[in-house]
Amino acid sequence: MSLKQANNKNAEIDERLAALMTNANAIRAIASAVEGTLGPKGLDTMLVDKFGDVVITNDGVTILNLMEANHPAARMLINTAKAQ
């Protein structure tokens, strides 16, 4: 294997790892928005919707409905959670 082929392979692995880390960070952001509302000691969350109205809720689906995610993995997680 030549040095150029090794560099190309390493670049491909780095690109895959970067995509994986981006997906994981997007999913973590969605999970952290909802995790405080879970369990018997779950807290209410105050949100501002796209019209500027304040919404106070402890329902994860409501939080996800008000969330505007641009990342494909985040949208997939939100749509999966809404379907349940």
PyMOL Python script that loads the backbone (N, CA, C, O; Angstrom):
from pymol import cmd

cmd.read_pdbstr("""\
ATOM      1  N   MET A   1       0.853  -1.169   0.000  1.00  0.00           N
ATOM      2  CA  MET A   1       0.000   0.000   0.000  1.00  0.00           C
ATOM      3  C   MET A   1       0.900   1.233   0.000  1.00  0.00           C
ATOM      4  O   MET A   1       1.815   1.345   0.816  1.00  0.00           O
ATOM      5  N   SER A   2       0.636   2.140  -0.907  1.00  0.00           N
ATOM      6  CA  SER A   2       1.449   3.338  -0.993  1.00  0.00           C
ATOM      7  C   SER A   2       1.004   4.359   0.052  1.00  0.00           C
ATOM      8  O   SER A   2      -0.050   4.224   0.674  1.00  0.00           O
ATOM      9  N   LEU A   3       1.821   5.359   0.222  1.00  0.00           N
ATOM     10  CA  LEU A   3       1.534   6.409   1.198  1.00  0.00           C
ATOM     11  C   LEU A   3       0.273   7.180   0.816  1.00  0.00           C
ATOM     12  O   LEU A   3      -0.504   7.575   1.685  1.00  0.00           O
ATOM     13  N   LYS A   4       0.072   7.392  -0.479  1.00  0.00           N
ATOM     14  CA  LYS A   4      -1.113   8.118  -0.942  1.00  0.00           C
ATOM     15  C   LYS A   4      -2.386   7.324  -0.644  1.00  0.00           C
ATOM     16  O   LYS A   4      -3.389   7.901  -0.225  1.00  0.00           O
ATOM     17  N   GLN A   5      -2.355   6.016  -0.856  1.00  0.00           N
ATOM     18  CA  GLN A   5      -3.523   5.182  -0.562  1.00  0.00           C
ATOM     19  C   GLN A   5      -3.803   5.156   0.934  1.00  0.00           C
ATOM     20  O   GLN A   5      -4.964   5.170   1.344  1.00  0.00           O
ATOM     21  N   ALA A   6      -2.766   5.120   1.748  1.00  0.00           N
ATOM     22  CA  ALA A   6      -2.938   5.129   3.204  1.00  0.00           C
ATOM     23  C   ALA A   6      -3.555   6.445   3.657  1.00  0.00           C
ATOM     24  O   ALA A   6      -4.423   6.455   4.530  1.00  0.00           O
ATOM     25  N   ASN A   7      -3.116   7.555   3.071  1.00  0.00           N
ATOM     26  CA  ASN A   7      -3.677   8.862   3.424  1.00  0.00           C
ATOM     27  C   ASN A   7      -5.142   8.959   3.021  1.00  0.00           C
ATOM     28  O   ASN A   7      -5.961   9.500   3.763  1.00  0.00           O
ATOM     29  N   ASN A   8      -5.474   8.426   1.829  1.00  0.00           N
ATOM     30  CA  ASN A   8      -6.869   8.436   1.383  1.00  0.00           C
ATOM     31  C   ASN A   8      -7.744   7.603   2.310  1.00  0.00           C
ATOM     32  O   ASN A   8      -8.868   7.993   2.627  1.00  0.00           O
ATOM     33  N   LYS A   9      -7.233   6.463   2.742  1.00  0.00           N
ATOM     34  CA  LYS A   9      -7.996   5.600   3.642  1.00  0.00           C
ATOM     35  C   LYS A   9      -8.200   6.285   4.990  1.00  0.00           C
ATOM     36  O   LYS A   9      -9.291   6.229   5.559  1.00  0.00           O
ATOM     37  N   ASN A  10      -7.153   6.930   5.501  1.00  0.00           N
ATOM     38  CA  ASN A  10      -7.268   7.650   6.770  1.00  0.00           C
ATOM     39  C   ASN A  10      -8.238   8.815   6.657  1.00  0.00           C
ATOM     40  O   ASN A  10      -8.998   9.084   7.588  1.00  0.00           O
ATOM     41  N   ALA A  11      -8.218   9.504   5.531  1.00  0.00           N
ATOM     42  CA  ALA A  11      -9.142  10.619   5.329  1.00  0.00           C
ATOM     43  C   ALA A  11     -10.580  10.122   5.288  1.00  0.00           C
ATOM     44  O   ALA A  11     -11.480  10.777   5.813  1.00  0.00           O
ATOM     45  N   GLU A  12     -10.799   8.966   4.665  1.00  0.00           N
ATOM     46  CA  GLU A  12     -12.143   8.393   4.601  1.00  0.00           C
ATOM     47  C   GLU A  12     -12.626   7.986   5.993  1.00  0.00           C
ATOM     48  O   GLU A  12     -13.788   8.199   6.341  1.00  0.00           O
ATOM     49  N   ILE A  13     -11.736   7.405   6.779  1.00  0.00           N
ATOM     50  CA  ILE A  13     -12.095   7.020   8.149  1.00  0.00           C
ATOM     51  C   ILE A  13     -12.398   8.260   8.980  1.00  0.00           C
ATOM     52  O   ILE A  13     -13.354   8.262   9.756  1.00  0.00           O
ATOM     53  N   ASP A  14     -11.596   9.316   8.829  1.00  0.00           N
ATOM     54  CA  ASP A  14     -11.836  10.561   9.555  1.00  0.00           C
ATOM     55  C   ASP A  14     -13.179  11.170   9.174  1.00  0.00           C
ATOM     56  O   ASP A  14     -13.895  11.691  10.029  1.00  0.00           O
ATOM     57  N   GLU A  15     -13.519  11.104   7.894  1.00  0.00           N
ATOM     58  CA  GLU A  15     -14.791  11.647   7.428  1.00  0.00           C
ATOM     59  C   GLU A  15     -15.965  10.863   8.018  1.00  0.00           C
ATOM     60  O   GLU A  15     -16.962  11.453   8.432  1.00  0.00           O
ATOM     61  N   ARG A  16     -15.846   9.551   8.054  1.00  0.00           N
ATOM     62  CA  ARG A  16     -16.901   8.718   8.642  1.00  0.00           C
ATOM     63  C   ARG A  16     -17.046   8.999  10.132  1.00  0.00           C
ATOM     64  O   ARG A  16     -18.161   9.096  10.644  1.00  0.00           O
ATOM     65  N   LEU A  17     -15.923   9.128  10.822  1.00  0.00           N
ATOM     66  CA  LEU A  17     -15.949   9.408  12.253  1.00  0.00           C
ATOM     67  C   LEU A  17     -16.569  10.774  12.524  1.00  0.00           C
ATOM     68  O   LEU A  17     -17.321  10.933  13.485  1.00  0.00           O
ATOM     69  N   ALA A  18     -16.262  11.753  11.693  1.00  0.00           N
ATOM     70  CA  ALA A  18     -16.838  13.085  11.858  1.00  0.00           C
ATOM     71  C   ALA A  18     -18.349  13.050  11.666  1.00  0.00           C
ATOM     72  O   ALA A  18     -19.079  13.707  12.408  1.00  0.00           O
ATOM     73  N   ALA A  19     -18.827  12.298  10.688  1.00  0.00           N
ATOM     74  CA  ALA A  19     -20.270  12.176  10.469  1.00  0.00           C
ATOM     75  C   ALA A  19     -20.938  11.479  11.645  1.00  0.00           C
ATOM     76  O   ALA A  19     -22.017  11.883  12.078  1.00  0.00           O
ATOM     77  N   LEU A  20     -20.306  10.443  12.159  1.00  0.00           N
ATOM     78  CA  LEU A  20     -20.841   9.728  13.316  1.00  0.00           C
ATOM     79  C   LEU A  20     -20.912  10.638  14.537  1.00  0.00           C
ATOM     80  O   LEU A  20     -21.906  10.624  15.262  1.00  0.00           O
ATOM     81  N   MET A  21     -19.876  11.419  14.767  1.00  0.00           N
ATOM     82  CA  MET A  21     -19.863  12.333  15.916  1.00  0.00           C
ATOM     83  C   MET A  21     -20.909  13.433  15.764  1.00  0.00           C
ATOM     84  O   MET A  21     -21.526  13.833  16.752  1.00  0.00           O
ATOM     85  N   THR A  22     -21.116  13.921  14.561  1.00  0.00           N
ATOM     86  CA  THR A  22     -22.142  14.932  14.320  1.00  0.00           C
ATOM     87  C   THR A  22     -23.523  14.372  14.608  1.00  0.00           C
ATOM     88  O   THR A  22     -24.347  15.042  15.231  1.00  0.00           O
ATOM     89  N   ASN A  23     -23.785  13.151  14.161  1.00  0.00           N
ATOM     90  CA  ASN A  23     -25.074  12.509  14.439  1.00  0.00           C
ATOM     91  C   ASN A  23     -25.269  12.295  15.932  1.00  0.00           C
ATOM     92  O   ASN A  23     -26.349  12.556  16.461  1.00  0.00           O
ATOM     93  N   ALA A  24     -24.232  11.823  16.614  1.00  0.00           N
ATOM     94  CA  ALA A  24     -24.330  11.578  18.053  1.00  0.00           C
ATOM     95  C   ALA A  24     -24.580  12.871  18.818  1.00  0.00           C
ATOM     96  O   ALA A  24     -25.368  12.879  19.764  1.00  0.00           O
ATOM     97  N   ASN A  25     -23.934  13.954  18.434  1.00  0.00           N
ATOM     98  CA  ASN A  25     -24.142  15.239  19.107  1.00  0.00           C
ATOM     99  C   ASN A  25     -25.553  15.766  18.890  1.00  0.00           C
ATOM    100  O   ASN A  25     -26.141  16.350  19.801  1.00  0.00           O
ATOM    101  N   ALA A  26     -26.100  15.570  17.706  1.00  0.00           N
ATOM    102  CA  ALA A  26     -27.473  16.010  17.438  1.00  0.00           C
ATOM    103  C   ALA A  26     -28.469  15.225  18.290  1.00  0.00           C
ATOM    104  O   ALA A  26     -29.413  15.802  18.831  1.00  0.00           O
ATOM    105  N   ILE A  27     -28.264  13.923  18.411  1.00  0.00           N
ATOM    106  CA  ILE A  27     -29.148  13.088  19.220  1.00  0.00           C
ATOM    107  C   ILE A  27     -29.023  13.455  20.691  1.00  0.00           C
ATOM    108  O   ILE A  27     -30.022  13.494  21.408  1.00  0.00           O
ATOM    109  N   ARG A  28     -27.797  13.727  21.149  1.00  0.00           N
ATOM    110  CA  ARG A  28     -27.605  14.143  22.548  1.00  0.00           C
ATOM    111  C   ARG A  28     -28.325  15.453  22.840  1.00  0.00           C
ATOM    112  O   ARG A  28     -28.882  15.619  23.925  1.00  0.00           O
ATOM    113  N   ALA A  29     -28.324  16.373  21.903  1.00  0.00           N
ATOM    114  CA  ALA A  29     -29.004  17.653  22.106  1.00  0.00           C
ATOM    115  C   ALA A  29     -30.506  17.450  22.255  1.00  0.00           C
ATOM    116  O   ALA A  29     -31.136  18.082  23.103  1.00  0.00           O
ATOM    117  N   ILE A  30     -31.081  16.578  21.443  1.00  0.00           N
ATOM    118  CA  ILE A  30     -32.513  16.280  21.550  1.00  0.00           C
ATOM    119  C   ILE A  30     -32.805  15.610  22.886  1.00  0.00           C
ATOM    120  O   ILE A  30     -33.766  15.974  23.564  1.00  0.00           O
ATOM    121  N   ALA A  31     -31.993  14.646  23.266  1.00  0.00           N
ATOM    122  CA  ALA A  31     -32.209  13.918  24.522  1.00  0.00           C
ATOM    123  C   ALA A  31     -32.080  14.837  25.725  1.00  0.00           C
ATOM    124  O   ALA A  31     -32.844  14.705  26.681  1.00  0.00           O
ATOM    125  N   SER A  32     -31.138  15.759  25.700  1.00  0.00           N
ATOM    126  CA  SER A  32     -30.958  16.647  26.845  1.00  0.00           C
ATOM    127  C   SER A  32     -32.119  17.625  26.995  1.00  0.00           C
ATOM    128  O   SER A  32     -32.388  18.098  28.099  1.00  0.00           O
ATOM    129  N   ALA A  33     -32.803  17.930  25.906  1.00  0.00           N
ATOM    130  CA  ALA A  33     -33.966  18.818  25.987  1.00  0.00           C
ATOM    131  C   ALA A  33     -35.136  18.142  26.678  1.00  0.00           C
ATOM    132  O   ALA A  33     -35.973  18.819  27.274  1.00  0.00           O
ATOM    133  N   VAL A  34     -35.210  16.820  26.608  1.00  0.00           N
ATOM    134  CA  VAL A  34     -36.354  16.082  27.145  1.00  0.00           C
ATOM    135  C   VAL A  34     -36.044  15.424  28.487  1.00  0.00           C
ATOM    136  O   VAL A  34     -36.960  15.200  29.278  1.00  0.00           O
ATOM    137  N   GLU A  35     -34.787  15.110  28.765  1.00  0.00           N
ATOM    138  CA  GLU A  35     -34.461  14.280  29.920  1.00  0.00           C
ATOM    139  C   GLU A  35     -34.851  14.892  31.260  1.00  0.00           C
ATOM    140  O   GLU A  35     -35.118  14.148  32.204  1.00  0.00           O
ATOM    141  N   GLY A  36     -34.893  16.190  31.381  1.00  0.00           N
ATOM    142  CA  GLY A  36     -35.264  16.819  32.644  1.00  0.00           C
ATOM    143  C   GLY A  36     -36.722  16.653  33.003  1.00  0.00           C
ATOM    144  O   GLY A  36     -37.101  16.872  34.154  1.00  0.00           O
ATOM    145  N   THR A  37     -37.544  16.272  32.054  1.00  0.00           N
ATOM    146  CA  THR A  37     -38.977  16.119  32.307  1.00  0.00           C
ATOM    147  C   THR A  37     -39.349  14.695  32.685  1.00  0.00           C
ATOM    148  O   THR A  37     -40.500  14.434  33.036  1.00  0.00           O
ATOM    149  N   LEU A  38     -38.403  13.774  32.622  1.00  0.00           N
ATOM    150  CA  LEU A  38     -38.705  12.364  32.832  1.00  0.00           C
ATOM    151  C   LEU A  38     -38.643  11.984  34.308  1.00  0.00           C
ATOM    152  O   LEU A  38     -37.911  12.586  35.093  1.00  0.00           O
ATOM    153  N   GLY A  39     -39.415  10.990  34.659  1.00  0.00           N
ATOM    154  CA  GLY A  39     -39.366  10.425  35.998  1.00  0.00           C
ATOM    155  C   GLY A  39     -40.297  11.114  36.973  1.00  0.00           C
ATOM    156  O   GLY A  39     -40.948  12.103  36.634  1.00  0.00           O
ATOM    157  N   PRO A  40     -40.360  10.583  38.200  1.00  0.00           N
ATOM    158  CA  PRO A  40     -41.278  11.133  39.197  1.00  0.00           C
ATOM    159  C   PRO A  40     -40.881  12.533  39.663  1.00  0.00           C
ATOM    160  O   PRO A  40     -41.724  13.277  40.164  1.00  0.00           O
ATOM    161  N   LYS A  41     -39.628  12.894  39.508  1.00  0.00           N
ATOM    162  CA  LYS A  41     -39.175  14.232  39.893  1.00  0.00           C
ATOM    163  C   LYS A  41     -38.931  15.098  38.661  1.00  0.00           C
ATOM    164  O   LYS A  41     -38.136  16.037  38.703  1.00  0.00           O
ATOM    165  N   GLY A  42     -39.612  14.782  37.575  1.00  0.00           N
ATOM    166  CA  GLY A  42     -39.452  15.538  36.340  1.00  0.00           C
ATOM    167  C   GLY A  42     -39.943  16.964  36.497  1.00  0.00           C
ATOM    168  O   GLY A  42     -40.961  17.214  37.143  1.00  0.00           O
ATOM    169  N   LEU A  43     -39.233  17.872  35.920  1.00  0.00           N
ATOM    170  CA  LEU A  43     -39.544  19.293  36.045  1.00  0.00           C
ATOM    171  C   LEU A  43     -40.279  19.803  34.817  1.00  0.00           C
ATOM    172  O   LEU A  43     -40.213  19.210  33.740  1.00  0.00           O
ATOM    173  N   ASP A  44     -40.977  20.913  34.999  1.00  0.00           N
ATOM    174  CA  ASP A  44     -41.611  21.583  33.871  1.00  0.00           C
ATOM    175  C   ASP A  44     -40.539  22.315  33.066  1.00  0.00           C
ATOM    176  O   ASP A  44     -39.507  22.721  33.600  1.00  0.00           O
ATOM    177  N   THR A  45     -40.800  22.469  31.801  1.00  0.00           N
ATOM    178  CA  THR A  45     -39.885  23.157  30.903  1.00  0.00           C
ATOM    179  C   THR A  45     -40.615  24.330  30.274  1.00  0.00           C
ATOM    180  O   THR A  45     -41.749  24.192  29.814  1.00  0.00           O
ATOM    181  N   MET A  46     -39.964  25.477  30.255  1.00  0.00           N
ATOM    182  CA  MET A  46     -40.551  26.669  29.655  1.00  0.00           C
ATOM    183  C   MET A  46     -39.948  26.856  28.267  1.00  0.00           C
ATOM    184  O   MET A  46     -38.730  26.932  28.107  1.00  0.00           O
ATOM    185  N   LEU A  47     -40.818  26.928  27.273  1.00  0.00           N
ATOM    186  CA  LEU A  47     -40.395  27.064  25.883  1.00  0.00           C
ATOM    187  C   LEU A  47     -41.059  28.276  25.258  1.00  0.00           C
ATOM    188  O   LEU A  47     -42.101  28.736  25.726  1.00  0.00           O
ATOM    189  N   VAL A  48     -40.461  28.781  24.216  1.00  0.00           N
ATOM    190  CA  VAL A  48     -41.057  29.853  23.425  1.00  0.00           C
ATOM    191  C   VAL A  48     -41.274  29.292  22.030  1.00  0.00           C
ATOM    192  O   VAL A  48     -40.327  28.844  21.384  1.00  0.00           O
ATOM    193  N   ASP A  49     -42.531  29.313  21.558  1.00  0.00           N
ATOM    194  CA  ASP A  49     -42.811  28.766  20.233  1.00  0.00           C
ATOM    195  C   ASP A  49     -42.475  29.782  19.152  1.00  0.00           C
ATOM    196  O   ASP A  49     -42.008  30.882  19.445  1.00  0.00           O
ATOM    197  N   LYS A  50     -42.716  29.406  17.902  1.00  0.00           N
ATOM    198  CA  LYS A  50     -42.319  30.262  16.779  1.00  0.00           C
ATOM    199  C   LYS A  50     -43.114  31.553  16.687  1.00  0.00           C
ATOM    200  O   LYS A  50     -42.723  32.474  15.971  1.00  0.00           O
ATOM    201  N   PHE A  51     -44.241  31.629  17.414  1.00  0.00           N
ATOM    202  CA  PHE A  51     -45.045  32.848  17.426  1.00  0.00           C
ATOM    203  C   PHE A  51     -44.699  33.749  18.603  1.00  0.00           C
ATOM    204  O   PHE A  51     -45.259  34.838  18.733  1.00  0.00           O
ATOM    205  N   GLY A  52     -43.783  33.309  19.463  1.00  0.00           N
ATOM    206  CA  GLY A  52     -43.377  34.088  20.619  1.00  0.00           C
ATOM    207  C   GLY A  52     -44.182  33.795  21.871  1.00  0.00           C
ATOM    208  O   GLY A  52     -43.977  34.444  22.897  1.00  0.00           O
ATOM    209  N   ASP A  53     -45.094  32.834  21.812  1.00  0.00           N
ATOM    210  CA  ASP A  53     -45.889  32.469  22.981  1.00  0.00           C
ATOM    211  C   ASP A  53     -45.072  31.557  23.891  1.00  0.00           C
ATOM    212  O   ASP A  53     -44.311  30.709  23.425  1.00  0.00           O
ATOM    213  N   VAL A  54     -45.246  31.750  25.198  1.00  0.00           N
ATOM    214  CA  VAL A  54     -44.547  30.929  26.178  1.00  0.00           C
ATOM    215  C   VAL A  54     -45.381  29.689  26.468  1.00  0.00           C
ATOM    216  O   VAL A  54     -46.582  29.789  26.723  1.00  0.00           O
ATOM    217  N   VAL A  55     -44.749  28.525  26.431  1.00  0.00           N
ATOM    218  CA  VAL A  55     -45.404  27.251  26.701  1.00  0.00           C
ATOM    219  C   VAL A  55     -44.664  26.594  27.861  1.00  0.00           C
ATOM    220  O   VAL A  55     -43.444  26.433  27.814  1.00  0.00           O
ATOM    221  N   ILE A  56     -45.405  26.216  28.902  1.00  0.00           N
ATOM    222  CA  ILE A  56     -44.823  25.500  30.034  1.00  0.00           C
ATOM    223  C   ILE A  56     -45.383  24.090  30.012  1.00  0.00           C
ATOM    224  O   ILE A  56     -46.599  23.899  30.047  1.00  0.00           O
ATOM    225  N   THR A  57     -44.500  23.103  29.952  1.00  0.00           N
ATOM    226  CA  THR A  57     -44.937  21.720  29.829  1.00  0.00           C
ATOM    227  C   THR A  57     -43.922  20.780  30.463  1.00  0.00           C
ATOM    228  O   THR A  57     -42.755  21.128  30.648  1.00  0.00           O
ATOM    229  N   ASN A  58     -44.389  19.590  30.789  1.00  0.00           N
ATOM    230  CA  ASN A  58     -43.461  18.528  31.188  1.00  0.00           C
ATOM    231  C   ASN A  58     -43.674  17.302  30.307  1.00  0.00           C
ATOM    232  O   ASN A  58     -43.276  16.192  30.661  1.00  0.00           O
ATOM    233  N   ASP A  59     -44.300  17.513  29.168  1.00  0.00           N
ATOM    234  CA  ASP A  59     -44.584  16.445  28.217  1.00  0.00           C
ATOM    235  C   ASP A  59     -43.517  16.446  27.122  1.00  0.00           C
ATOM    236  O   ASP A  59     -43.306  17.452  26.445  1.00  0.00           O
ATOM    237  N   GLY A  60     -42.854  15.313  26.963  1.00  0.00           N
ATOM    238  CA  GLY A  60     -41.785  15.212  25.980  1.00  0.00           C
ATOM    239  C   GLY A  60     -42.252  15.409  24.555  1.00  0.00           C
ATOM    240  O   GLY A  60     -41.535  15.992  23.742  1.00  0.00           O
ATOM    241  N   VAL A  61     -43.450  14.930  24.239  1.00  0.00           N
ATOM    242  CA  VAL A  61     -43.968  15.068  22.873  1.00  0.00           C
ATOM    243  C   VAL A  61     -44.225  16.538  22.541  1.00  0.00           C
ATOM    244  O   VAL A  61     -43.965  16.977  21.421  1.00  0.00           O
ATOM    245  N   THR A  62     -44.729  17.288  23.505  1.00  0.00           N
ATOM    246  CA  THR A  62     -44.957  18.719  23.284  1.00  0.00           C
ATOM    247  C   THR A  62     -43.635  19.429  23.033  1.00  0.00           C
ATOM    248  O   THR A  62     -43.538  20.283  22.152  1.00  0.00           O
ATOM    249  N   ILE A  63     -42.630  19.076  23.800  1.00  0.00           N
ATOM    250  CA  ILE A  63     -41.306  19.674  23.604  1.00  0.00           C
ATOM    251  C   ILE A  63     -40.788  19.352  22.206  1.00  0.00           C
ATOM    252  O   ILE A  63     -40.262  20.226  21.516  1.00  0.00           O
ATOM    253  N   LEU A  64     -40.936  18.108  21.797  1.00  0.00           N
ATOM    254  CA  LEU A  64     -40.450  17.709  20.473  1.00  0.00           C
ATOM    255  C   LEU A  64     -41.260  18.349  19.354  1.00  0.00           C
ATOM    256  O   LEU A  64     -40.710  18.662  18.298  1.00  0.00           O
ATOM    257  N   ASN A  65     -42.566  18.549  19.568  1.00  0.00           N
ATOM    258  CA  ASN A  65     -43.390  19.206  18.557  1.00  0.00           C
ATOM    259  C   ASN A  65     -42.966  20.650  18.346  1.00  0.00           C
ATOM    260  O   ASN A  65     -43.031  21.161  17.228  1.00  0.00           O
ATOM    261  N   LEU A  66     -42.533  21.310  19.413  1.00  0.00           N
ATOM    262  CA  LEU A  66     -42.131  22.709  19.304  1.00  0.00           C
ATOM    263  C   LEU A  66     -40.690  22.872  18.822  1.00  0.00           C
ATOM    264  O   LEU A  66     -40.270  23.974  18.473  1.00  0.00           O
ATOM    265  N   MET A  67     -39.947  21.787  18.805  1.00  0.00           N
ATOM    266  CA  MET A  67     -38.545  21.840  18.430  1.00  0.00           C
ATOM    267  C   MET A  67     -38.402  21.867  16.908  1.00  0.00           C
ATOM    268  O   MET A  67     -39.061  21.115  16.191  1.00  0.00           O
ATOM    269  N   GLU A  68     -37.535  22.742  16.442  1.00  0.00           N
ATOM    270  CA  GLU A  68     -37.243  22.830  15.012  1.00  0.00           C
ATOM    271  C   GLU A  68     -35.824  22.315  14.785  1.00  0.00           C
ATOM    272  O   GLU A  68     -34.853  23.021  15.055  1.00  0.00           O
ATOM    273  N   ALA A  69     -35.709  21.105  14.299  1.00  0.00           N
ATOM    274  CA  ALA A  69     -34.395  20.493  14.082  1.00  0.00           C
ATOM    275  C   ALA A  69     -34.091  20.449  12.591  1.00  0.00           C
ATOM    276  O   ALA A  69     -34.932  20.052  11.785  1.00  0.00           O
ATOM    277  N   ASN A  70     -32.896  20.858  12.240  1.00  0.00           N
ATOM    278  CA  ASN A  70     -32.464  20.829  10.842  1.00  0.00           C
ATOM    279  C   ASN A  70     -31.622  19.600  10.523  1.00  0.00           C
ATOM    280  O   ASN A  70     -31.490  19.219   9.360  1.00  0.00           O
ATOM    281  N   HIS A  71     -31.063  18.992  11.536  1.00  0.00           N
ATOM    282  CA  HIS A  71     -30.185  17.841  11.326  1.00  0.00           C
ATOM    283  C   HIS A  71     -31.023  16.602  11.009  1.00  0.00           C
ATOM    284  O   HIS A  71     -32.018  16.350  11.689  1.00  0.00           O
ATOM    285  N   PRO A  72     -30.647  15.825   9.995  1.00  0.00           N
ATOM    286  CA  PRO A  72     -31.443  14.649   9.604  1.00  0.00           C
ATOM    287  C   PRO A  72     -31.599  13.609  10.717  1.00  0.00           C
ATOM    288  O   PRO A  72     -32.681  13.046  10.883  1.00  0.00           O
ATOM    289  N   ALA A  73     -30.548  13.350  11.472  1.00  0.00           N
ATOM    290  CA  ALA A  73     -30.647  12.362  12.557  1.00  0.00           C
ATOM    291  C   ALA A  73     -31.561  12.869  13.666  1.00  0.00           C
ATOM    292  O   ALA A  73     -32.317  12.092  14.248  1.00  0.00           O
ATOM    293  N   ALA A  74     -31.500  14.154  13.960  1.00  0.00           N
ATOM    294  CA  ALA A  74     -32.374  14.733  14.980  1.00  0.00           C
ATOM    295  C   ALA A  74     -33.828  14.678  14.533  1.00  0.00           C
ATOM    296  O   ALA A  74     -34.709  14.350  15.328  1.00  0.00           O
ATOM    297  N   ARG A  75     -34.088  14.997  13.264  1.00  0.00           N
ATOM    298  CA  ARG A  75     -35.462  14.914  12.750  1.00  0.00           C
ATOM    299  C   ARG A  75     -35.978  13.490  12.800  1.00  0.00           C
ATOM    300  O   ARG A  75     -37.147  13.263  13.111  1.00  0.00           O
ATOM    301  N   MET A  76     -35.117  12.526  12.496  1.00  0.00           N
ATOM    302  CA  MET A  76     -35.522  11.128  12.532  1.00  0.00           C
ATOM    303  C   MET A  76     -35.896  10.715  13.956  1.00  0.00           C
ATOM    304  O   MET A  76     -36.886  10.010  14.151  1.00  0.00           O
ATOM    305  N   LEU A  77     -35.125  11.140  14.942  1.00  0.00           N
ATOM    306  CA  LEU A  77     -35.435  10.825  16.335  1.00  0.00           C
ATOM    307  C   LEU A  77     -36.740  11.477  16.765  1.00  0.00           C
ATOM    308  O   LEU A  77     -37.546  10.844  17.447  1.00  0.00           O
ATOM    309  N   ILE A  78     -36.961  12.717  16.385  1.00  0.00           N
ATOM    310  CA  ILE A  78     -38.195  13.422  16.739  1.00  0.00           C
ATOM    311  C   ILE A  78     -39.397  12.728  16.108  1.00  0.00           C
ATOM    312  O   ILE A  78     -40.407  12.515  16.779  1.00  0.00           O
ATOM    313  N   ASN A  79     -39.304  12.376  14.841  1.00  0.00           N
ATOM    314  CA  ASN A  79     -40.422  11.699  14.170  1.00  0.00           C
ATOM    315  C   ASN A  79     -40.698  10.331  14.771  1.00  0.00           C
ATOM    316  O   ASN A  79     -41.855   9.921  14.866  1.00  0.00           O
ATOM    317  N   THR A  80     -39.659   9.623  15.177  1.00  0.00           N
ATOM    318  CA  THR A  80     -39.841   8.320  15.819  1.00  0.00           C
ATOM    319  C   THR A  80     -40.530   8.475  17.165  1.00  0.00           C
ATOM    320  O   THR A  80     -41.423   7.697  17.501  1.00  0.00           O
ATOM    321  N   ALA A  81     -40.125   9.463  17.929  1.00  0.00           N
ATOM    322  CA  ALA A  81     -40.737   9.686  19.241  1.00  0.00           C
ATOM    323  C   ALA A  81     -42.193  10.118  19.108  1.00  0.00           C
ATOM    324  O   ALA A  81     -43.031   9.726  19.920  1.00  0.00           O
ATOM    325  N   LYS A  82     -42.500  10.915  18.103  1.00  0.00           N
ATOM    326  CA  LYS A  82     -43.888  11.352  17.888  1.00  0.00           C
ATOM    327  C   LYS A  82     -44.782  10.182  17.501  1.00  0.00           C
ATOM    328  O   LYS A  82     -45.967  10.174  17.834  1.00  0.00           O
ATOM    329  N   ALA A  83     -44.233   9.203  16.806  1.00  0.00           N
ATOM    330  CA  ALA A  83     -45.030   8.073  16.332  1.00  0.00           C
ATOM    331  C   ALA A  83     -45.408   7.118  17.463  1.00  0.00           C
ATOM    332  O   ALA A  83     -46.308   6.295  17.296  1.00  0.00           O
ATOM    333  N   GLN A  84     -44.752   7.215  18.579  1.00  0.00           N
ATOM    334  CA  GLN A  84     -45.027   6.283  19.684  1.00  0.00           C
ATOM    335  C   GLN A  84     -46.210   6.701  20.498  1.00  0.00           C
ATOM    336  O   GLN A  84     -46.568   6.022  21.460  1.00  0.00           O
TER     337      GLN A  84
END
""", "prot")
cmd.dss("prot")
cmd.show_as("cartoon", "prot")
cmd.util.cbc("prot")
cmd.orient("prot")
